[in-house]
């Protein structure tokens, strides 16, 4: 998934959260997202299988 793409968390404690991909770590299969809900731009690390792209 390319950086800047909008995604939604589908499982775990952050389920339902939407944000934009900030960084992708292909080796560890993790995505860092910047939450659109947080005014200070919090970043969260998630596994690939916990997110889906938003159309």
C-alpha positions in Angstrom: 0.0 0.0 0.0 1.4 3.4 -0.9 1.9 6.2 1.6 -0.8 8.8 1.8 -3.6 6.2 1.0 -6.6 6.4 3.3 -7.2 3.2 5.3 -9.6 1.9 8.1 -8.7 -0.3 11.0 -10.9 -3.5 10.9 -9.8 -5.4 14.0 -8.3 -4.8 17.5 -8.8 -2.0 20.0 -8.6 0.7 17.3 -11.3 -0.9 15.0 -13.2 1.8 13.1 -10.3 4.3 13.2 -9.5 5.9 9.9 -6.3 7.6 8.8 -3.7 7.9 6.2 -0.7 5.7 5.7 2.4 7.5 7.0 5.0 4.8 6.6 5.2 1.1 5.4 7.6 -1.4 6.9 7.5 -4.3 4.4 10.0 -6.4 6.3 8.0 -6.4 9.5 4.6 -6.3 7.6 3.5 -3.2 9.6 1.9 0.1 8.6 2.2 3.4 10.5 -0.9 5.5 10.1 -1.6 9.1 11.1 -5.0 9.3 12.7 -7.4 11.8 11.3 -9.2 12.0 14.6 -6.2 13.3 16.6 -5.5 17.0 16.2 -1.8 16.5 17.1 -1.3 13.9 14.4 -0.7 10.7 16.6 0.9 7.8 14.8 -0.1 4.2 15.3 1.7 1.0 14.1 -0.6 -1.8 12.8 -0.2 -5.1 11.0 -1.3 -5.4 7.4 -4.1 -7.7 8.3 -5.7 -5.2 10.7 -6.4 -2.6 8.0 -8.3 -2.2 4.8 -8.2 0.5 2.1 -11.0 3.1 2.1 -12.5 3.7 -1.4 
